[in-house]
Amino acid sequence: MLLVDTWEWPELAAGAGSAAIGLAATSWVARHERLAPGVPSLAVLRAVGWALARVPWEGGRVLTVVAGQLVGRRSRRGQFRTVSLAHDRDLDLAARILTRSLAPNEFVVDTDPAQAHAVVHRLVRPSRPRRQG
């Protein structure tokens, strides 16, 4: 938990309560679903590594737009688009969604597991079109 500027008892209690509820829910799911702890595959580790490497670049792009809006530049609009998740066949759907949503510029809004597609919202459009892999 990160305390920014407050030490008020009700807010601390609400945070502790939220953490306790999250822990209880996670424990219940793990107990009833018999989840295996397992080690992530090399494909998952590689995909998450690439996604983490994008975080500073994508974050910088978003902060540049935010700074521009603070100094009065015209607002830039994001875009919704459909992307294929089929090229990541080695990953399960959750890992594919995580790798698309990890960087601050792009996040998954909806998925279609049957078609292996996701609807994503990109806050800052690329300066040149990104190739679909």
PyMOL commands that set and color helices and strands:
alter all, ss='L'
color gray80, all
select helices_A, chain A and resi 9-33+42-70+86-88+93-101
alter helices_A, ss='H'
color red, helices_A
select strands_A, chain A and resi 79-84+106-112+117-122
alter strands_A, ss='S'
color yellow, strands_A
deselect
rebuild
show_as cartoon
